[in-house]
Amino acid sequence: MLNDLATIPELDVRAIDGWTLHEFAEVTSTNALAAHLPPWSAVSAGVQTAGRGRSGRHWVSDQGGLWLSAVVPTPGDPAHWAVLPLAAGWAVLSVVRALGVAAARLRWPNDILVGRQKLAGILVDRFSADAAVVGIGLNVVNRPETAEIALADQIARLADLLPEAPPTAALLVRLLAALTREHHRLETGDIAGLCRDLNNAWLYRHVHVTITGGQGAINGHLDGIDAHGSLLVSNPAGGVRVFPVHRVELLREIF
Ligand code: BTN
């Protein structure tokens, strides 16, 4: 099988705080490889040749970036884990801020930006009912604009935001620890705590929301998310509309 771990030369397997991390020089997509692994496994790669972004987009994954997929257990009612993509966004944001990038912020659902430039993206795949793959792409010292010129003014990287870019190994440890912490928070049902953290992290709140299935679009104020992870968007008259995640095709910030 194309994405079977056994067919790709592996650099290393390491145990990190309850995780088993498989490291590769080059893969198609770390999410694709992680799909075959049990919970608390993770896959990282130096390069992805077919990195995947949300909504079927391509994700440029050149050398010097951090490309990580982590498999977490999602037992019980799937609805309980609906906020996992949001929790993963908070996990990555908290790591980036702790490194010293105080201006890092979230754009719904889980993009990590500095100003208007994207520093990290997250793709959560559900390949089975009882586990999810959390894929994280973080620009560190890579130069994605070399592969895709249009990215030149759209991306941020740690190398430009910190006096010195942290080594990938240290970043992997921090990210996996943050995912463990946020997974625990969801497992114990502390959704309110997650909502509180998230609702402080959406910076630009004037938004344009496109609704799935050609159901239209609205402009409004992003009030935050509720305990189910649904988006709350209000209009100037004070009416609040509630959009479950699957009903939102796109959220654009209006500046
Ligand atoms: C997005 O913002 O569109 C999500 C980007 C997610 C990219 C990461 S890189 C590691 C993992 N493997 C993939 O193929 N995609 C995710």
Boltz pocket constraint, residues with backbone or C-beta under 6 A from the ligand:
constraints:
  - pocket:
      binder: B
      contacts: [[A, 28], [A, 29], [A, 30], [A, 31], [A, 32], [A, 48], [A, 50], [A, 51], [A, 52], [A, 53], [A, 54], [A, 55], [A, 57], [A, 59], [A, 61], [A, 66], [A, 67], [A, 68], [A, 69], [A, 111], [A, 120], [A, 121], [A, 122], [A, 123], [A, 135], [A, 136], [A, 137], [A, 138]]
      max_distance: 6.0
